Structures are given as structure tokens and as C-alpha cells.
Amino acid sequence: MMQDAPQTKRGDGAGMLMLLLEDERGNTLAEYAIVTAIFAVAMAGTLHLISNELGNNLSRTSNSLTNQSYTP
């Protein structure tokens, strides 16, 4: 069950700011979003490193095949 944020008097900016800072609704969603973003960045970095290494290996293999001399 969702609770409504506590009410404050109109024009009380400091009181409203304090209520907003103390309001913890939605924190769980934000925490999950941060964790998901961290994993996404880690996965992107890992995939980038793997693709670079595969590209280097393919280039090395193709250069090796090109440099083979053929003598009939």
C-alpha cells in the first residue's frame, strides 16, 4: 500500500525541501537502476575487450596465411 507524502504549509520552502529529502518512496527502483547500469557498463567493457582480442587474432591469422609462400 502506497503512502502519501506528508503535507506541509504552503510557502514553507524549507519544510517542503526537508519532506522531499526524507521521502523514501522510489528508492528501491533507483537502487536497482544504478546496479543494472553498473552491470551494463561492465558488460559493455568486457564485450569490447573480447571483440578487440578476436579482431587481433583474426588479423594475425589472415596475415599469417597471406605470408605463406607457395612453391609448386
Biopython code that builds the backbone (N, CA, C, O; Angstrom):
import numpy as np
from Bio.PDB.StructureBuilder import StructureBuilder

atoms = [
    (1, "MET", "N", (0.847, -1.163, 0.000)),
    (1, "MET", "CA", (0.000, 0.000, 0.000)),
    (1, "MET", "C", (0.899, 1.234, 0.000)),
    (1, "MET", "O", (1.813, 1.340, 0.818)),
    (2, "MET", "N", (0.641, 2.157, -0.907)),
    (2, "MET", "CA", (1.447, 3.372, -1.007)),
    (2, "MET", "C", (0.972, 4.406, -0.005)),
    (2, "MET", "O", (-0.226, 4.580, 0.223)),
    (3, "GLN", "N", (1.940, 5.088, 0.586)),
    (3, "GLN", "CA", (1.607, 6.169, 1.491)),
    (3, "GLN", "C", (1.811, 7.478, 0.760)),
    (3, "GLN", "O", (2.710, 7.613, -0.070)),
    (4, "ASP", "N", (0.967, 8.434, 1.078)),
    (4, "ASP", "CA", (1.143, 9.769, 0.518)),
    (4, "ASP", "C", (2.235, 10.492, 1.287)),
    (4, "ASP", "O", (2.452, 10.236, 2.472)),
    (5, "ALA", "N", (2.920, 11.398, 0.598)),
    (5, "ALA", "CA", (3.948, 12.197, 1.256)),
    (5, "ALA", "C", (3.282, 13.105, 2.280)),
    (5, "ALA", "O", (2.184, 13.606, 2.039)),
    (6, "PRO", "N", (3.939, 13.324, 3.431)),
    (6, "PRO", "CA", (3.374, 14.218, 4.436)),
    (6, "PRO", "C", (3.183, 15.620, 3.884)),
    (6, "PRO", "O", (3.966, 16.076, 3.050)),
    (7, "GLN", "N", (2.166, 16.287, 4.336)),
    (7, "GLN", "CA", (1.835, 17.628, 3.855)),
    (7, "GLN", "C", (2.536, 18.682, 4.714)),
    (7, "GLN", "O", (2.819, 18.451, 5.889)),
    (8, "THR", "N", (2.807, 19.824, 4.119)),
    (8, "THR", "CA", (3.392, 20.953, 4.823)),
    (8, "THR", "C", (2.596, 22.205, 4.464)),
    (8, "THR", "O", (1.799, 22.205, 3.526)),
    (9, "LYS", "N", (2.825, 23.259, 5.220)),
    (9, "LYS", "CA", (2.116, 24.508, 4.933)),
    (9, "LYS", "C", (2.607, 25.098, 3.623)),
    (9, "LYS", "O", (3.772, 24.941, 3.259)),
    (10, "ARG", "N", (1.695, 25.791, 2.902)),
    (10, "ARG", "CA", (2.088, 26.450, 1.665)),
    (10, "ARG", "C", (3.079, 27.565, 1.964)),
    (10, "ARG", "O", (2.963, 28.278, 2.961)),
    (11, "GLY", "N", (4.072, 27.699, 1.060)),
    (11, "GLY", "CA", (5.043, 28.769, 1.221)),
    (11, "GLY", "C", (6.205, 28.399, 2.122)),
    (11, "GLY", "O", (7.151, 29.174, 2.261)),
    (12, "ASP", "N", (6.149, 27.235, 2.733)),
    (12, "ASP", "CA", (7.234, 26.813, 3.612)),
    (12, "ASP", "C", (8.242, 26.010, 2.786)),
    (12, "ASP", "O", (8.201, 24.780, 2.775)),
    (13, "GLY", "N", (9.140, 26.708, 2.099)),
    (13, "GLY", "CA", (10.094, 26.061, 1.192)),
    (13, "GLY", "C", (11.048, 25.125, 1.906)),
    (13, "GLY", "O", (11.331, 24.034, 1.411)),
    (14, "ALA", "N", (11.553, 25.539, 3.070)),
    (14, "ALA", "CA", (12.497, 24.698, 3.806)),
    (14, "ALA", "C", (11.809, 23.426, 4.292)),
    (14, "ALA", "O", (12.389, 22.341, 4.256)),
    (15, "GLY", "N", (10.555, 23.574, 4.750)),
    (15, "GLY", "CA", (9.810, 22.392, 5.207)),
    (15, "GLY", "C", (9.539, 21.431, 4.062)),
    (15, "GLY", "O", (9.624, 20.214, 4.229)),
    (16, "MET", "N", (9.211, 21.985, 2.890)),
    (16, "MET", "CA", (8.948, 21.136, 1.727)),
    (16, "MET", "C", (10.224, 20.415, 1.293)),
    (16, "MET", "O", (10.186, 19.237, 0.937)),
    (17, "LEU", "N", (11.356, 21.127, 1.323)),
    (17, "LEU", "CA", (12.625, 20.520, 0.962)),
    (17, "LEU", "C", (12.961, 19.371, 1.911)),
    (17, "LEU", "O", (13.411, 18.313, 1.470)),
    (18, "MET", "N", (12.749, 19.573, 3.192)),
    (18, "MET", "CA", (13.020, 18.513, 4.168)),
    (18, "MET", "C", (12.120, 17.311, 3.937)),
    (18, "MET", "O", (12.564, 16.168, 4.047)),
    (19, "LEU", "N", (10.860, 17.565, 3.619)),
    (19, "LEU", "CA", (9.945, 16.454, 3.345)),
    (19, "LEU", "C", (10.382, 15.679, 2.104)),
    (19, "LEU", "O", (10.302, 14.451, 2.078)),
    (20, "LEU", "N", (10.839, 16.387, 1.085)),
    (20, "LEU", "CA", (11.312, 15.716, -0.118)),
    (20, "LEU", "C", (12.559, 14.890, 0.153)),
    (20, "LEU", "O", (12.710, 13.796, -0.391)),
    (21, "LEU", "N", (13.456, 15.404, 0.991)),
    (21, "LEU", "CA", (14.675, 14.677, 1.317)),
    (21, "LEU", "C", (14.390, 13.444, 2.172)),
    (21, "LEU", "O", (15.108, 12.448, 2.084)),
    (22, "GLU", "N", (13.345, 13.508, 2.998)),
    (22, "GLU", "CA", (13.017, 12.386, 3.868)),
    (22, "GLU", "C", (12.117, 11.362, 3.186)),
    (22, "GLU", "O", (11.963, 10.251, 3.693)),
    (23, "ASP", "N", (11.526, 11.707, 2.060)),
    (23, "ASP", "CA", (10.622, 10.804, 1.352)),
    (23, "ASP", "C", (11.432, 9.702, 0.692)),
    (23, "ASP", "O", (12.271, 9.978, -0.166)),
    (24, "GLU", "N", (11.189, 8.451, 1.086)),
    (24, "GLU", "CA", (11.969, 7.328, 0.583)),
    (24, "GLU", "C", (11.213, 6.492, -0.446)),
    (24, "GLU", "O", (11.663, 5.401, -0.795)),
    (25, "ARG", "N", (10.087, 6.974, -0.933)),
    (25, "ARG", "CA", (9.366, 6.226, -1.952)),
    (25, "ARG", "C", (10.165, 6.251, -3.238)),
    (25, "ARG", "O", (10.654, 7.308, -3.636)),
    (26, "GLY", "N", (10.310, 5.126, -3.889)),
    (26, "GLY", "CA", (11.029, 5.041, -5.145)),
    (26, "GLY", "C", (12.516, 4.779, -5.001)),
    (26, "GLY", "O", (13.213, 4.636, -6.006)),
    (27, "ASN", "N", (13.019, 4.712, -3.775)),
    (27, "ASN", "CA", (14.447, 4.459, -3.596)),
    (27, "ASN", "C", (14.845, 3.090, -4.115)),
    (27, "ASN", "O", (15.920, 2.942, -4.697)),
    (28, "THR", "N", (14.009, 2.096, -3.920)),
    (28, "THR", "CA", (14.349, 0.747, -4.361)),
    (28, "THR", "C", (14.510, 0.707, -5.875)),
    (28, "THR", "O", (15.448, 0.091, -6.379)),
    (29, "LEU", "N", (13.621, 1.346, -6.595)),
    (29, "LEU", "CA", (13.714, 1.381, -8.053)),
    (29, "LEU", "C", (14.996, 2.078, -8.491)),
    (29, "LEU", "O", (15.665, 1.620, -9.417)),
    (30, "ALA", "N", (15.337, 3.164, -7.845)),
    (30, "ALA", "CA", (16.563, 3.885, -8.190)),
    (30, "ALA", "C", (17.793, 3.028, -7.900)),
    (30, "ALA", "O", (18.745, 3.035, -8.680)),
    (31, "GLU", "N", (17.786, 2.298, -6.801)),
    (31, "GLU", "CA", (18.918, 1.436, -6.465)),
    (31, "GLU", "C", (19.074, 0.323, -7.494)),
    (31, "GLU", "O", (20.188, 0.028, -7.925)),
    (32, "TYR", "N", (17.970, -0.294, -7.888)),
    (32, "TYR", "CA", (18.033, -1.332, -8.914)),
    (32, "TYR", "C", (18.527, -0.753, -10.235)),
    (32, "TYR", "O", (19.282, -1.411, -10.951)),
    (33, "ALA", "N", (18.116, 0.455, -10.566)),
    (33, "ALA", "CA", (18.562, 1.086, -11.804)),
    (33, "ALA", "C", (20.071, 1.334, -11.777)),
    (33, "ALA", "O", (20.743, 1.139, -12.791)),
    (34, "ILE", "N", (20.604, 1.753, -10.653)),
    (34, "ILE", "CA", (22.039, 2.002, -10.530)),
    (34, "ILE", "C", (22.820, 0.705, -10.666)),
    (34, "ILE", "O", (23.827, 0.657, -11.372)),
    (35, "VAL", "N", (22.362, -0.351, -9.993)),
    (35, "VAL", "CA", (23.045, -1.646, -10.079)),
    (35, "VAL", "C", (23.002, -2.176, -11.508)),
    (35, "VAL", "O", (24.000, -2.693, -12.011)),
    (36, "THR", "N", (21.850, -2.049, -12.163)),
    (36, "THR", "CA", (21.721, -2.500, -13.548)),
    (36, "THR", "C", (22.651, -1.710, -14.465)),
    (36, "THR", "O", (23.264, -2.284, -15.366)),
    (37, "ALA", "N", (22.761, -0.411, -14.247)),
    (37, "ALA", "CA", (23.648, 0.416, -15.065)),
    (37, "ALA", "C", (25.114, 0.014, -14.872)),
    (37, "ALA", "O", (25.880, -0.013, -15.835)),
    (38, "ILE", "N", (25.498, -0.295, -13.651)),
    (38, "ILE", "CA", (26.873, -0.722, -13.378)),
    (38, "ILE", "C", (27.173, -2.025, -14.110)),
    (38, "ILE", "O", (28.225, -2.166, -14.734)),
    (39, "PHE", "N", (26.238, -2.984, -14.031)),
    (39, "PHE", "CA", (26.441, -4.245, -14.744)),
    (39, "PHE", "C", (26.487, -4.030, -16.249)),
    (39, "PHE", "O", (27.274, -4.675, -16.941)),
    (40, "ALA", "N", (25.666, -3.144, -16.757)),
    (40, "ALA", "CA", (25.647, -2.881, -18.204)),
    (40, "ALA", "C", (26.975, -2.291, -18.665)),
    (40, "ALA", "O", (27.492, -2.677, -19.714)),
    (41, "VAL", "N", (27.524, -1.373, -17.904)),
    (41, "VAL", "CA", (28.812, -0.770, -18.265)),
    (41, "VAL", "C", (29.920, -1.819, -18.199)),
    (41, "VAL", "O", (30.794, -1.856, -19.066)),
    (42, "ALA", "N", (29.884, -2.670, -17.174)),
    (42, "ALA", "CA", (30.890, -3.726, -17.052)),
    (42, "ALA", "C", (30.794, -4.704, -18.223)),
    (42, "ALA", "O", (31.815, -5.114, -18.776)),
    (43, "MET", "N", (29.584, -5.075, -18.598)),
    (43, "MET", "CA", (29.402, -5.999, -19.718)),
    (43, "MET", "C", (29.852, -5.365, -21.031)),
    (43, "MET", "O", (30.480, -6.032, -21.854)),
    (44, "ALA", "N", (29.542, -4.096, -21.234)),
    (44, "ALA", "CA", (29.956, -3.407, -22.459)),
    (44, "ALA", "C", (31.477, -3.365, -22.547)),
    (44, "ALA", "O", (32.037, -3.603, -23.617)),
    (45, "GLY", "N", (32.141, -3.072, -21.462)),
    (45, "GLY", "CA", (33.602, -3.052, -21.447)),
    (45, "GLY", "C", (34.191, -4.422, -21.729)),
    (45, "GLY", "O", (35.156, -4.546, -22.483)),
    (46, "THR", "N", (33.613, -5.446, -21.128)),
    (46, "THR", "CA", (34.093, -6.810, -21.348)),
    (46, "THR", "C", (33.909, -7.232, -22.798)),
    (46, "THR", "O", (34.815, -7.810, -23.398)),
    (47, "LEU", "N", (32.744, -6.945, -23.361)),
    (47, "LEU", "CA", (32.499, -7.302, -24.755)),
    (47, "LEU", "C", (33.431, -6.539, -25.697)),
    (47, "LEU", "O", (33.867, -7.085, -26.711)),
    (48, "HIS", "N", (33.733, -5.300, -25.374)),
    (48, "HIS", "CA", (34.658, -4.509, -26.187)),
    (48, "HIS", "C", (36.054, -5.134, -26.168)),
    (48, "HIS", "O", (36.701, -5.249, -27.209)),
    (49, "LEU", "N", (36.514, -5.538, -24.984)),
    (49, "LEU", "CA", (37.833, -6.164, -24.884)),
    (49, "LEU", "C", (37.874, -7.490, -25.644)),
    (49, "LEU", "O", (38.858, -7.787, -26.322)),
    (50, "ILE", "N", (36.816, -8.279, -25.533)),
    (50, "ILE", "CA", (36.758, -9.566, -26.240)),
    (50, "ILE", "C", (36.769, -9.337, -27.748)),
    (50, "ILE", "O", (37.480, -10.032, -28.473)),
    (51, "SER", "N", (35.995, -8.379, -28.222)),
    (51, "SER", "CA", (35.943, -8.132, -29.670)),
    (51, "SER", "C", (37.287, -7.637, -30.193)),
    (51, "SER", "O", (37.697, -8.006, -31.294)),
    (52, "ASN", "N", (37.973, -6.807, -29.416)),
    (52, "ASN", "CA", (39.304, -6.349, -29.842)),
    (52, "ASN", "C", (40.278, -7.515, -29.936)),
    (52, "ASN", "O", (41.052, -7.608, -30.889)),
    (53, "GLU", "N", (40.241, -8.397, -28.956)),
    (53, "GLU", "CA", (41.146, -9.546, -28.948)),
    (53, "GLU", "C", (40.832, -10.486, -30.105)),
    (53, "GLU", "O", (41.749, -11.002, -30.743)),
    (54, "LEU", "N", (39.561, -10.715, -30.383)),
    (54, "LEU", "CA", (39.188, -11.562, -31.520)),
    (54, "LEU", "C", (39.627, -10.933, -32.841)),
    (54, "LEU", "O", (40.106, -11.629, -33.736)),
    (55, "GLY", "N", (39.465, -9.624, -32.958)),
    (55, "GLY", "CA", (39.903, -8.938, -34.169)),
    (55, "GLY", "C", (41.403, -9.049, -34.365)),
    (55, "GLY", "O", (41.872, -9.255, -35.484)),
    (56, "ASN", "N", (42.155, -8.916, -33.285)),
    (56, "ASN", "CA", (43.610, -9.051, -33.377)),
    (56, "ASN", "C", (44.000, -10.457, -33.808)),
    (56, "ASN", "O", (44.888, -10.629, -34.643)),
    (57, "ASN", "N", (43.339, -11.464, -33.242)),
    (57, "ASN", "CA", (43.650, -12.843, -33.606)),
    (57, "ASN", "C", (43.295, -13.129, -35.057)),
    (57, "ASN", "O", (44.049, -13.810, -35.752)),
    (58, "LEU", "N", (42.168, -12.626, -35.524)),
    (58, "LEU", "CA", (41.794, -12.840, -36.918)),
    (58, "LEU", "C", (42.772, -12.148, -37.860)),
    (58, "LEU", "O", (43.141, -12.709, -38.892)),
    (59, "SER", "N", (43.192, -10.942, -37.517)),
    (59, "SER", "CA", (44.166, -10.224, -38.349)),
    (59, "SER", "C", (45.491, -10.976, -38.393)),
    (59, "SER", "O", (46.102, -11.100, -39.454)),
    (60, "ARG", "N", (45.926, -11.467, -37.265)),
    (60, "ARG", "CA", (47.181, -12.207, -37.198)),
    (60, "ARG", "C", (47.093, -13.483, -38.046)),
    (60, "ARG", "O", (48.036, -13.825, -38.761)),
    (61, "THR", "N", (45.968, -14.175, -37.961)),
    (61, "THR", "CA", (45.792, -15.404, -38.735)),
    (61, "THR", "C", (45.753, -15.114, -40.231)),
    (61, "THR", "O", (46.386, -15.818, -41.017)),
    (62, "SER", "N", (45.014, -14.080, -40.627)),
    (62, "SER", "CA", (44.938, -13.765, -42.060)),
    (62, "SER", "C", (46.282, -13.297, -42.597)),
    (62, "SER", "O", (46.639, -13.627, -43.728)),
    (63, "ASN", "N", (47.034, -12.535, -41.811)),
    (63, "ASN", "CA", (48.376, -12.118, -42.238)),
    (63, "ASN", "C", (49.302, -13.322, -42.356)),
    (63, "ASN", "O", (50.136, -13.380, -43.259)),
    (64, "SER", "N", (49.159, -14.274, -41.454)),
    (64, "SER", "CA", (49.981, -15.471, -41.500)),
    (64, "SER", "C", (49.676, -16.282, -42.751)),
    (64, "SER", "O", (50.583, -16.812, -43.391)),
    (65, "LEU", "N", (48.400, -16.376, -43.096)),
    (65, "LEU", "CA", (48.013, -17.124, -44.297)),
    (65, "LEU", "C", (48.462, -16.407, -45.558)),
    (65, "LEU", "O", (48.830, -17.061, -46.534)),
    (66, "THR", "N", (48.442, -15.092, -45.565)),
    (66, "THR", "CA", (48.847, -14.315, -46.724)),
    (66, "THR", "C", (50.359, -14.433, -46.953)),
    (66, "THR", "O", (50.819, -14.453, -48.095)),
    (67, "ASN", "N", (51.108, -14.511, -45.883)),
    (67, "ASN", "CA", (52.578, -14.538, -45.991)),
    (67, "ASN", "C", (53.119, -15.922, -46.328)),
    (67, "ASN", "O", (54.324, -16.055, -46.545)),
    (68, "GLN", "N", (52.304, -16.935, -46.379)),
    (68, "GLN", "CA", (52.779, -18.274, -46.731)),
    (68, "GLN", "C", (53.175, -18.276, -48.204)),
    (68, "GLN", "O", (52.436, -17.823, -49.078)),
    (69, "SER", "N", (54.322, -18.783, -48.428)),
    (69, "SER", "CA", (54.765, -18.843, -49.843)),
    (69, "SER", "C", (54.291, -20.152, -50.470)),
    (69, "SER", "O", (54.215, -21.195, -49.821)),
    (70, "TYR", "N", (53.983, -20.052, -51.734)),
    (70, "TYR", "CA", (53.506, -21.228, -52.458)),
    (70, "TYR", "C", (54.541, -21.601, -53.501)),
    (70, "TYR", "O", (54.838, -20.826, -54.411)),
    (71, "THR", "N", (55.079, -22.786, -53.356)),
    (71, "THR", "CA", (56.052, -23.263, -54.341)),
    (71, "THR", "C", (55.523, -24.545, -54.962)),
    (71, "THR", "O", (55.341, -25.539, -54.260)),
    (72, "PRO", "N", (55.276, -24.542, -56.246)),
    (72, "PRO", "CA", (54.725, -25.745, -56.901)),
    (72, "PRO", "C", (55.772, -26.842, -57.081)),
    (72, "PRO", "O", (55.464, -27.908, -57.613)),
]
sb = StructureBuilder()
sb.init_structure("model")
sb.init_model(0)
sb.init_chain("A")
sb.init_seg("    ")
for serial, (resi, resn, name, xyz) in enumerate(atoms, 1):
    if name == "N":
        sb.init_residue(resn, " ", resi, " ")
    sb.init_atom(name, np.array(xyz, "f"), 0.0, 1.0, " ", f" {name:<3s}", serial, name[0])
structure = sb.get_structure()
